[in-house]
Amino acid sequence: MPMTQLGARAVVLGGSMGGVLAARVLAESYAEVVVVERDRVLGVSTPRRGAPHTVHAHGLHARGHLILEELFPDLTEELRAAGVPTGDLGEMRWFFNGRRIQPAHTGLVSVTAPRPVLENHVRNRVAAITNVTLIEECDVLGLVATADHEQIVGVRVRRRTDPAEAEVIDADLVVDATGRGSRTPAWLDELGFQRPEEERVKVGLAYTTRHYRIRPEMFDGVQSINPVASPAHPRGAFFGQVAPDVCILSLTGLLGDYPPTDPDAFLEFVRSLPVADVYEAVRDAEALDEAVSFRFPASVRRRYDRLLRFPGRLLVVGDAFCSFNPVYGQGMSVAAIQAMTLRSHLRLGRPPEPHRFFADLSRVVDTPWDISAGGDLDFPGVEGRRNLKVRIGNAYMARLQYAATKDPEVTNGFMRVAGLMDPPQALMRPSMVRRVLRHAIRRPGPGPSWRDTTPAPAVE
Ligand SMILES: Cc1cc2nc3c(=O)[nH]c(=O)nc-3n(C[C@H](O)[C@H](O)[C@H](O)COP(=O)(O)OP(=O)(O)OC[C@H]3O[C@@H](n4cnc5c(N)ncnc54)[C@H](O)[C@@H]3O)c2cc1C
């Protein structure tokens, strides 16, 4: 039941993670919430055309997990019962700069569901809310505004089942959650408003992914094995269990070094990772599918918060607002935090005011953007200004990651920040700085690649 009713209908554009989380909180304050999604999604737990990135490894950070559990009580148990592995974020096998960090019990839950499975469970919960309607296979064509363009009063859509007819859905509030390809900047232009400035960090990233049948010896009791890209070892991987007998391997390559899809070349890329663990696990493993690739040219932050004029009754959330380099695993958790921000605006008892909402959303995005954009600037080939904050941050982070190879308490602090539980400043507390400097006064060099010490296998 709605709490304080703020309007008859809110319409959410896009029924992926950002959209359904927004719908969940809007349902508390609008008599009806309509989610418009161009794909068929209800009951779908496999990757789909409108969200091709969802075939690749998606970890849910601790903060995102806590918010989902708050919005959808017992979701974690439901996921576990469905065979989704969960574990402690700090107890996975993490490698930074070619070195394994010490495992630590953090108490932070990591969920490694296949992304479409997680999305399906969350969407089912939202679709079951009595005042939420999900319209599938329906394209959003544009916004409908008042004659003076000052207020948005609906959206134009076309159902794929009836492609000849466009129709208008009236709305008291429209929330754009259509992802990176959001057309709100173009729609603003058409309505006589400025487009938001875009901050971009070009990373030239690609993920290439295959699934394998799990063999008991592959993971040796850990949930996932993740050699994360670093400037000295820019090739990375996320290798994790996603179902009782299935694991996912997503390879990551930066600045145009795209992991190939050809099976032999894929395996060769795995062999080129700085640590042997993933190669040893998959070289004889049974692949369950062909490799697929996804390119992610740049992280993009749209500065809606800086626009002086913006139409009323329109908001933007999720990747449409800010899309981060995915290797930091932040997008779904940030979408969840944004949903909580939206809820706090709704609880003020009046329809959300775009300027205030975007100002708050921007504050939400600041830290994950600094983590992602700042971390990317540690790679010499990534273009961008390295101000003092970025240089000091990266210099300290390299020391901290090295210290984490010696001290589980450092792992714990690092995982709390990476999991968006604590702000980065927590890593600057005197007790933590002492632990870090005890092991790394100077910036440590990279760990050696395993191939530097191991002869290449004989080629037949
Ligand atoms: C390779 C990769 C790996 C990632 N890994 C992680 C990870 O490990 N952890 C994490 O938290 N995040 C990760 N992310 C980020 C995460 O996927 C996104 O942040 C998250 O999906 C939120 O996105 P969204 O719902 O805002 O947009 P999207 O997921 O892009 O969804 C947009 C939706 O809008 C629909 N749509 C678009 N246009 C229209 C239209 N005109 N009409 C109707 N419907 C429309 C689409 O069909 C789609 O369903 C990753 C991203 C990528 C690319």
Ligand as a Chemical Component Dictionary entry (heavy atoms), coordinates in Angstrom:
data_LIG
# 
_chem_comp.id                   LIG 
_chem_comp.type                 NON-POLYMER 
_chem_comp.pdbx_formal_charge   0 
_chem_comp.three_letter_code    LIG 
# 
loop_
_chem_comp_atom.comp_id 
_chem_comp_atom.atom_id 
_chem_comp_atom.alt_atom_id 
_chem_comp_atom.type_symbol 
_chem_comp_atom.charge 
_chem_comp_atom.model_Cartn_x 
_chem_comp_atom.model_Cartn_y 
_chem_comp_atom.model_Cartn_z 
_chem_comp_atom.pdbx_ordinal 
LIG C1  C1  C 0 30.621 -6.210 -18.714 1  
LIG C2  C2  C 0 29.948 -5.624 -17.496 2  
LIG C3  C3  C 0 30.151 -6.206 -16.253 3  
LIG C4  C4  C 0 29.565 -5.648 -15.130 4  
LIG N1  N1  N 0 29.820 -6.199 -13.905 5  
LIG C5  C5  C 0 29.228 -5.694 -12.812 6  
LIG C6  C6  C 0 29.463 -6.269 -11.525 7  
LIG O1  O1  O 0 30.257 -7.194 -11.349 8  
LIG N2  N2  N 0 28.773 -5.738 -10.477 9  
LIG C7  C7  C 0 27.915 -4.691 -10.611 10 
LIG O2  O2  O 0 27.323 -4.267 -9.617  11 
LIG N3  N3  N 0 27.699 -4.117 -11.800 12 
LIG C8  C8  C 0 28.319 -4.579 -12.900 13 
LIG N4  N4  N 0 28.080 -3.994 -14.111 14 
LIG C9  C9  C 0 27.198 -2.820 -14.184 15 
LIG C10 C10 C 0 25.735 -3.235 -14.166 16 
LIG O3  O3  O 0 25.454 -4.145 -15.200 17 
LIG C11 C11 C 0 24.834 -2.006 -14.319 18 
LIG O4  O4  O 0 25.280 -0.967 -13.520 19 
LIG C12 C12 C 0 23.431 -2.375 -13.945 20 
LIG O5  O5  O 0 22.957 -3.233 -14.932 21 
LIG C13 C13 C 0 22.455 -1.200 -13.815 22 
LIG O6  O6  O 0 22.110 -0.822 -15.063 23 
LIG P1  P1  P 0 20.726 -0.154 -15.468 24 
LIG O7  O7  O 0 19.559 -0.938 -14.995 25 
LIG O8  O8  O 0 20.820 1.265  -15.100 26 
LIG O9  O9  O 0 20.854 -0.266 -17.064 27 
LIG P2  P2  P 0 20.844 -1.555 -17.979 28 
LIG O10 O10 O 0 21.202 -2.774 -17.250 29 
LIG O11 O11 O 0 21.631 -1.197 -19.190 30 
LIG O12 O12 O 0 19.321 -1.691 -18.388 31 
LIG C14 C14 C 0 18.646 -0.804 -19.225 32 
LIG C15 C15 C 0 17.298 -1.444 -19.564 33 
LIG O13 O13 O 0 16.539 -0.514 -20.314 34 
LIG C16 C16 C 0 15.952 -1.180 -21.427 35 
LIG N5  N5  N 0 15.783 -0.160 -22.472 36 
LIG C17 C17 C 0 16.759 0.594  -23.042 37 
LIG N6  N6  N 0 16.218 1.441  -23.945 38 
LIG C18 C18 C 0 14.878 1.216  -23.936 39 
LIG C19 C19 C 0 13.797 1.788  -24.650 40 
LIG N7  N7  N 0 13.961 2.768  -25.547 41 
LIG N8  N8  N 0 12.548 1.305  -24.425 42 
LIG C20 C20 C 0 12.344 0.319  -23.508 43 
LIG N9  N9  N 0 13.336 -0.246 -22.792 44 
LIG C21 C21 C 0 14.593 0.201  -23.002 45 
LIG C22 C22 C 0 16.957 -2.273 -21.790 46 
LIG O14 O14 O 0 16.355 -3.321 -22.512 47 
LIG C23 C23 C 0 17.436 -2.704 -20.409 48 
LIG O15 O15 O 0 16.632 -3.709 -19.866 49 
LIG C24 C24 C 0 28.700 -4.508 -15.244 50 
LIG C25 C25 C 0 28.498 -3.930 -16.496 51 
LIG C26 C26 C 0 29.130 -4.459 -17.609 52 
LIG C27 C27 C 0 28.950 -3.771 -18.927 53 
# 
loop_
_chem_comp_bond.comp_id 
_chem_comp_bond.atom_id_1 
_chem_comp_bond.atom_id_2 
_chem_comp_bond.value_order 
_chem_comp_bond.pdbx_ordinal 
LIG C1  C2  SING 1  
LIG C2  C3  SING 2  
LIG C2  C26 DOUB 3  
LIG C3  C4  DOUB 4  
LIG C4  N1  SING 5  
LIG C4  C24 SING 6  
LIG N1  C5  DOUB 7  
LIG C5  C6  SING 8  
LIG C5  C8  SING 9  
LIG C6  O1  DOUB 10 
LIG C6  N2  SING 11 
LIG N2  C7  SING 12 
LIG C7  O2  DOUB 13 
LIG C7  N3  SING 14 
LIG N3  C8  DOUB 15 
LIG C8  N4  SING 16 
LIG N4  C9  SING 17 
LIG N4  C24 SING 18 
LIG C9  C10 SING 19 
LIG C10 O3  SING 20 
LIG C10 C11 SING 21 
LIG C11 O4  SING 22 
LIG C11 C12 SING 23 
LIG C12 O5  SING 24 
LIG C12 C13 SING 25 
LIG C13 O6  SING 26 
LIG O6  P1  SING 27 
LIG P1  O7  DOUB 28 
LIG P1  O8  SING 29 
LIG P1  O9  SING 30 
LIG O9  P2  SING 31 
LIG P2  O10 DOUB 32 
LIG P2  O11 SING 33 
LIG P2  O12 SING 34 
LIG O12 C14 SING 35 
LIG C14 C15 SING 36 
LIG C15 O13 SING 37 
LIG C15 C23 SING 38 
LIG O13 C16 SING 39 
LIG C16 N5  SING 40 
LIG C16 C22 SING 41 
LIG N5  C17 SING 42 
LIG N5  C21 SING 43 
LIG C17 N6  DOUB 44 
LIG N6  C18 SING 45 
LIG C18 C19 SING 46 
LIG C18 C21 DOUB 47 
LIG C19 N7  SING 48 
LIG C19 N8  DOUB 49 
LIG N8  C20 SING 50 
LIG C20 N9  DOUB 51 
LIG N9  C21 SING 52 
LIG C22 O14 SING 53 
LIG C22 C23 SING 54 
LIG C23 O15 SING 55 
LIG C24 C25 DOUB 56 
LIG C25 C26 SING 57 
LIG C26 C27 SING 58 
# 
